[in-house]
Amino acid sequence: MAKISFDKVQLIVKNNPAKSLISNAREISQKLQLNILGTGIDQALKRNDYFENADVFKVRNENATSNADLFARLLHREEMVFTAKGGACAYTGLSDVQTVKMDATLDTIRYNMTIRTWIKEFALQAYRVDPMAVLFIEVDANNNSYPTYKSTDCIYDYQTNGRKLEYICFRLTNSEAVQLLTNAKIDISNESDLKGDPDKYSMYYRFVDDAEDRIVKNSDGTIILIDSIPNVFKVVPAIIASNLIDFKNNQNFLSPISKTVELADTYLQDRSIRDLSKKYSGFPKGYEPLLKCEKCAGVGFLSGNACPDCTPAGADKGLGFKLRTKVADIARFPLPKEGQQGGIQDPSKFFGYIAPPIDVWNKQDTALNDIETAMNDTYWGTTSVQSTTGPTVGDKHSFKETATKTLSDLQPVYLRLNKTADWAETTENALCDFIGFQLFGATFKGSVRTYGRYYILETPDELMEQYLDMKTKGAPQTALFDVLSKYYHAMYANDQRQLAIKLKLMDVEPFIHQTAVQVQANNPSRIDFFTKIYFSEWLATKDDAFLLQKTKELLLADLTAYATTKMVLPADLLVPPTVSISETIRNAN
């Protein structure tokens, strides 16, 4: 346990030794927030003086679309980290009663969220857009601890040791200083400096090390200790948001999307140009003959004055034809007389629209798609983050070839998901360790909370093709159960009721991976044979509520009872096993 002497605290507040590190972290965070959240889009574009003047750039900048949708598409798969099946939760050193209390605390840790939901909604966002920020555990007036996200904007200084911190110093806004000083029961009624803009940074700082949580004031370079309380955690209760240490500087941490930022900047600029091009040339140009002004009968004057309908702005005489036509306006042409020239035979030569060229748009759209593909390739490590739909009849590629390609495409995706899950696990356990120690002291030895890794990226069609292929090739029963279970999870991902039923019936249907003919060939007992051939008929008599409520043991007993009633048949219908299964079923019915 290291305590920073007050003399050293004074030097840190005066000199701000990590100033350049944190300043750089803020700049990086602004860039990341721009791309992922769309924050500051109005200041993001750069004018190229060689290609555009000030007016053109102003229009392009005012109508720019952020990259928020781009990153929503790029990152949506990572939701699976928090929804995947599996995972476990345990604590070392706690009794059963203490374990229940720990779980209850973590189930409503902040904003009525579970700790895992908080990791997803706050810690994950910090990991992406503010990697040098800290996840800090606070303690409220009721002695309840809870996690918070402290952005690099409010961090004044810190010293890192991996993701852990030797100390951290926050610069407090006026409102934060008022809150902390009030909680410390310090009279601030005469503190004029704290009565201004509540969001303005004050002269107060909060300094936390392994031993103390102190509030100090920097009064014209003189550092004064205002308040100090013991640090109940015995360590700085915080970790850096990211776990990706910069190869060039081990004090610096990176965002997982850092390698896509340059591509994202290009995408932002190119899309703004594409959108501007559409506005300039996106409207078809209409053409039509001049239509005589009805107001002045084509003279240009009305009652001695310029015609109000056909006189351009600034002119002193009307033109005699309409400046703007309406759909109801009619153009009349004489019909051509036999053997004479004149009249109109093809109106399309006089009326129509000139469509703008779309080749440039097509190329711009293609270029944007190429950038997005490159970003997917960079982040997910594969040329296709979307799985194939499997082989079709007549396809020249075999299922084996298709499945192999799908697997090779998806392996990098599984790796990327596991990297994010690894970060989430270590982050969640670190925060839970702080909270557990604050609740139970030295009795608490650590948390072991793991995430499920049962990701399903293949489509149901692909999994069924894989299952049938494995059956044909005589795969082990355990492997067939695994693939069939995965198929049901993919097929009923959005219907938990049906998923529960299908998974339960996998343990009820006898010889699930064999046909009735295959079962018959194995010379089973009569009851096994009948439960197999009458399983579908029995299932049709049951509703979903029954299947959900009954255990698999009760369902199997009910199936057996149903099949037993079918075994009571006339002697001449009890066919020996040499007779075909289809004939047996037909005679039995």
Buried (B, 14 or more C-beta within 10 A) or exposed (E): EEEBEBEEBBBBBEEBEBEEBBEBBBEBBBBBBBBBBBBEBEEBBEBEEEEBEEEBBEBBBEEBBBBBEBBEEBBEBBEBBBEBEEBEBEBEBBEEEBBEBBBEBBEEBBEEBBBBBBBBBBBBBBBBBBBBBBBBBEBEEEEBBBBEBBBBBBBBBBBBEEBEBBBBBBBBBBBBBBEBBEEEEEEBEEBEBBEEEEEEBBBBBBBBBBBBBBBBBBEEEEBEBBBBEEBBBBBBBBBBBBBBBBEEEEBBBBBBBBEBBEBBBBBBBBBBBBBBBBEEBEEEEEEBEEBBBEBBEBBBBBEEEBBEBBBEEEEEBBBBBBEEBEEEEEBEEEEEEEEEEEEBEEEEEEEEEEEBEEEEBEEBEEBBEEBBBBBBBBBBBBEBBEBBEBBEEEEEEEBEEBBEBBBEBBEBBBEBBBBBBBBBBEBBBBBBBBBBBBBBEEEBBBBEBBBBBBBBBBBBBBBBBBBEBBBEEEBEEEEBBBBBBBBBBBBBEEEEEBBBBBBBBBEBBBBBBBEBEEBBEEEBEEEBBBBBBBBEEBBEEBEEEEBEEBEBEEBBEBBBEBBBEBBEEEEEEEBEBEEEBEEBBEBBE
